[in-house]
Each structure stands twice: as structure tokens, then as C-alpha cells.
Amino acid sequence: MHCRAGCGACCIAPSISSPIPGMPNGKPAGARCVQLDEGNRCLLFGKPERPAVCCSLKPEPAMCGGSAADALRTLAAWEAASTP
């Protein structure tokens, strides 16, 4: 499966604890990553400064669902379920 153009859910819903260029302390869940452009594309995609956690996240039907809204809901629910 390939990323859905214009989705950006994986750059918004989950928290990221590792540093991101422009976000040295990572990002909280639900916050839009500063590296997400206006078209919801990652400006770091394919670059060495992209966090490893971002590189390891791969789109799959269970995560992405049928729409960007589905993906955002699913990832937000997974984030909430994994937060102590």
C-alpha cells in the first residue's frame, strides 16, 4: 500500500518523542508536524534528518482505512490506547 496523497494523518495524530527539525522536543499527539507542508506531504521524506520512527511507519489498510479522516481517527485511537 502507498501513502494516500494529501492525508498527513501519521504526521498529526501520533506523538513523536524524538527530535524533528523545527521541533527539538518532538511533537505531542494531535499536533501538526512543522515538516508537513500545505498539501499534507512530509518535507523530510527521503532525507536523512527524518526521524527513524517516521521512516518505520508504513501505510497499511488497518491504519489508513478508506479515507484521511479514517486514518486520523484510527491513529488517534491507537495513540490514546498506548498512552499510560
Stockholm file with secondary structure:
# STOCKHOLM 1.0

chainA/1-84         MHCRAGCGACCIAPSISSPIPGMPNGKPAGARCVQLDEGNRCLLFGKPERPAVCCSLKPEPAMCGGSAADALRTLAAWEAASTP
#=GR chainA/1-84 SS CCCCTTCCGGGTSSCBCSCBTTBTTCBCTTCCCTTBCTTSCBTTTTSTTSCHHHHHCCCCHHHHTTSHHHHHHHHHHHHHHHCC
#=GC SS_cons        CCCCTTCCGGGTSSCBCSCBTTBTTCBCTTCCCTTBCTTSCBTTTTSTTSCHHHHHCCCCHHHHTTSHHHHHHHHHHHHHHHCC
//
